[in-house]
Amino acid sequence: MLSSNIKVLRKRKGLTQNDLATCLEIKRSNINNYENGKITPPVNILIAISDFFHISIDTLLRIDLSLLRESQLQTIENGSDIFVKGNELRVLATTVNPQNEDNVELVSIKAKAGYTTGYFDPEFIAGLPAFQLPFLSKNKKYRTFQISGDSMLPIKDKSWVTGEFVQDFSAVKNNGLYIILTLNEGIVFKKVVNELKEKGTFRMISTNTEYTPYDLPASEIREVWKFVHYISDEFPEPNDSSQLFSQIEQIKQELKSIKEKL
């Protein structure tokens, strides 16, 4: 992936291998070997390539640039690599209604795969269904995602979860509910413990205790949305505490009945 990315970036700038070698102050044969995958650039050259093309090393190593849309590549070339980790400014593609108010875009389960690579592409976002929720603040940005699975009960499979866009990852509050777009897992909905300062990770916790908590590195995070509400066509089942309370009441009644018989 790195080798093809170097070639893509070089050709988009209209540079020959010799041109790029001159800019990086290395031999042309090195560029040829990098692009053919014969050798991997050492760290200092990797940093130089990153600086020259204004693209993060994370993107160079992880993202296949040949699969990105033209608008996505232009965003990167303009110096706004949205894959840069940390709490740098994140450019969010969005849509508005005729009154120039932000829409709430709808990301269905079917659209999830495309959203993973198209979430910052204005053309892709414009193709999503959009609507308005009058009770939401007009000063904040919201998006609704359809979740899958039973890891966040009582919110059930195929429910629609709306989140408020979080610009700064460090603002994530411990034990809050968040929808997170990840590099490798796609869209996940979890309770989060913010461990960015201590470990550079989010602790991801399911409300369904059958699922084991895990750490998500900051480099895997692409978007964060704070849970606002959810919509479901199924009524949630009573939680464990309610069931336990009912069982205790039943036991009390049985004990009372036994005492009366004695």
C-alpha positions in Angstrom: 0.0 0.0 0.0 2.8 2.4 0.8 4.5 1.8 -2.5 1.4 2.5 -4.5 0.6 5.5 -2.4 4.0 7.1 -3.1 3.4 6.6 -6.9 -0.1 8.0 -6.7 1.0 11.1 -4.9 4.0 11.6 -7.2 2.0 11.3 -10.4 -0.8 13.6 -9.1 1.9 16.3 -8.7 3.2 15.7 -12.2 6.6 14.7 -10.9 9.0 12.2 -12.4 10.9 9.8 -10.1 14.0 12.0 -10.6 12.0 15.1 -9.7 10.8 13.6 -6.4 14.3 12.2 -5.6 15.7 15.7 -6.1 13.1 17.2 -3.8 13.8 14.6 -1.1 17.6 14.8 -1.7 17.9 11.1 -2.3 18.8 8.9 -5.3 16.2 8.2 -8.1 16.9 4.5 -7.7 15.6 4.7 -4.2 12.3 6.2 -5.3 12.0 3.4 -7.9 12.6 0.8 -5.3 10.0 2.4 -2.9 7.4 2.5 -5.6 8.0 -1.1 -6.7 7.9 -2.3 -3.1 11.5 -3.7 -3.2 12.5 -1.7 -0.1 10.7 0.2 2.6 11.7 3.9 3.2 13.6 4.4 6.5 11.9 6.5 9.1 13.6 9.8 8.1 12.6 9.4 4.5 9.1 8.4 5.5 8.8 11.6 7.5 10.2 13.6 4.5 7.6 12.1 2.2 4.9 12.9 4.7 6.0 16.5 5.0 6.5 16.9 1.2 3.0 15.7 0.3 1.3 17.2 3.5 -0.1 13.8 4.4 0.1 11.9 7.7 2.3 8.8 8.0 -0.8 7.0 9.3 -2.5 7.7 6.0 0.5 6.7 3.9 0.7 3.3 5.7 -3.0 2.5 6.2 -5.1 4.1 3.5 -5.1 3.0 -0.2 -5.2 6.3 -1.9 -6.0 4.7 -5.2 -9.5 3.9 -3.8 -10.3 7.4 -2.7 -12.6 9.8 -4.7 -11.1 12.8 -6.4 -12.7 15.2 -3.8 -11.0 13.2 -1.1 -7.6 13.3 -2.7 -8.0 17.0 -3.2 -8.8 17.5 0.4 -5.6 15.8 1.4 -3.5 17.7 -1.2 -4.9 21.0 0.1 -3.3 20.2 3.4 -6.4 19.0 5.2 -5.6 15.3 5.8 -8.6 14.3 7.9 -6.8 11.1 8.9 -4.3 13.0 11.1 -4.8 11.8 14.7 -5.0 13.8 17.9 -7.3 16.7 18.4 -6.5 18.6 15.3 -9.3 20.4 13.4 -11.5 17.9 11.7 -13.3 18.9 8.5 -16.8 17.5 8.5 -18.7 17.0 5.2 -22.4 17.9 5.8 -25.6 18.9 4.0 -28.0 21.8 4.6 -31.7 22.5 3.9 -33.0 25.4 1.8 -32.8 27.6 4.9 -29.1 26.9 5.2 -29.6 24.8 8.4 -27.7 21.6 8.9 -29.5 18.4 8.1 -29.4 15.2 10.1 -28.1 12.7 7.7 -29.2 9.1 7.9 -26.6 6.3 7.7 -28.3 2.9 7.4 -26.7 -0.5 7.9 -26.4 -0.8 4.1 -24.6 2.5 3.9 -22.1 1.7 6.7 -19.5 0.2 4.4 -19.5 3.2 2.1 -19.5 5.6 5.0 -16.2 4.1 6.3 -14.4 5.5 3.3 -16.8 8.2 2.1 -17.5 10.0 5.4 -15.5 13.1 4.5 -16.5 13.2 0.8 -19.2 15.8 0.2 -20.6 13.9 -2.8 -21.1 10.7 -0.7 -22.7 12.6 2.2 -25.0 14.5 -0.2 -26.3 11.1 -1.4 -27.5 10.1 2.1 -31.1 10.6 3.2 -31.5 13.7 5.3 -34.1 15.1 7.6 -34.7 17.7 10.3 -35.5 17.2 14.0 -37.0 20.4 15.4 -36.2 19.6 19.0 -32.4 19.5 18.3 -30.2 22.5 18.6 -29.6 24.4 15.4 -26.1 25.3 16.6 -24.8 21.7 16.7 -24.3 19.0 14.1 -26.1 15.7 14.3 -26.1 12.5 12.4 -28.2 9.3 12.8 -26.7 5.8 12.5 -28.5 2.4 12.3 -26.8 0.0 14.7 -26.5 -3.7 14.5 -26.2 -6.4 17.1 -27.1 -6.7 20.7 -24.0 -5.3 22.4 -25.8 -2.2 23.7 -29.0 -3.6 25.1 -31.7 -2.4 25.9 -31.1 -0.5 22.6 -31.9 -3.3 20.2 -30.5 -4.4 16.8 -31.4 -2.1 13.9 -32.3 0.8 16.2 -31.5 4.3 14.9 -29.1 6.2 17.2 -28.5 10.0 16.8 -25.2 11.6 17.8 -23.9 15.1 18.2 -20.5 15.7 16.4 -17.5 15.9 18.8 -14.8 18.0 17.3 -12.2 17.4 20.0 -11.6 13.8 21.1 -10.3 14.9 24.4 -13.8 16.2 25.2 -15.2 12.7 25.4 -16.6 12.2 28.9 -16.0 9.0 30.9 -18.9 6.5 30.8 -20.7 8.5 28.2 -22.4 6.8 25.2 -20.7 7.5 21.8 -21.0 6.4 18.2 -17.4 6.1 16.9 -16.2 5.6 13.3 -13.1 3.5 13.4 -10.5 2.7 10.7 -10.8 -1.1 11.0 -14.2 -1.9 12.7 -16.4 0.7 11.0 -19.1 2.2 13.1 -19.4 1.1 16.7 -21.7 2.3 19.5 -20.3 1.9 23.0 -19.9 3.3 26.5 -16.5 5.0 26.5 -13.8 5.7 29.1 -11.4 8.4 27.9 -7.9 7.2 28.5 -6.2 9.3 25.7 -3.9 11.1 28.1 -2.8 8.0 30.0 -2.7 5.4 27.3 -3.7 7.0 24.0 -6.9 4.9 23.9 -10.6 4.8 24.5 -11.9 2.0 26.7 -14.9 0.6 24.8 -17.5 -1.0 26.9 -20.8 -2.8 26.0 -23.9 -2.5 28.1 -24.4 -6.2 27.4 -21.9 -7.9 29.8 -21.5 -10.8 27.4 -19.2 -8.6 25.4 -15.6 -8.0 26.7 -14.4 -4.4 27.0 -11.4 -3.5 24.8 -9.1 -0.6 24.1 -9.4 1.5 20.9 -6.2 3.4 19.9 -6.6 7.0 19.0 -5.0 6.3 15.6 -8.0 4.0 14.8 -10.6 6.8 15.5 -12.0 8.8 12.6 -15.2 10.4 14.0 -16.9 10.7 17.4 -20.6 11.4 17.9 -22.1 11.9 21.4 -25.3 9.9 21.9 -28.4 12.1 22.0 -31.4 9.7 21.5 -32.5 6.6 19.7 -35.5 5.5 17.7 -36.7 1.9 17.7 -39.9 0.0 16.6 -39.4 -2.4 19.5 -40.3 -1.7 23.2 -37.3 -2.3 25.4 -37.4 -5.3 27.7 -37.2 -4.7 31.5 -33.6 -4.5 32.6 -31.9 -6.9 35.0 -32.6 -4.7 38.0 -36.3 -4.7 37.3 -36.3 -8.4 36.9 -34.4 -8.9 40.1 -36.9 -6.6 41.9 -39.8 -8.7 40.6 -38.1 -11.9 41.7 -37.5 -10.5 45.2 -41.2 -9.4 45.5 -42.2 -12.9 44.4 -40.0 -14.5 47.1 -41.5 -12.1 49.7 -45.0 -13.1 48.7 -44.1 -16.8 48.9 -42.5 -16.4 52.4 -45.6 -14.5 53.5 -47.8 -17.3 52.3 -45.7 -19.9 54.1 -45.8 -17.9 57.4 -49.6 -17.6 57.1 -49.9 -21.4 56.7 -47.7 -21.9 59.8 
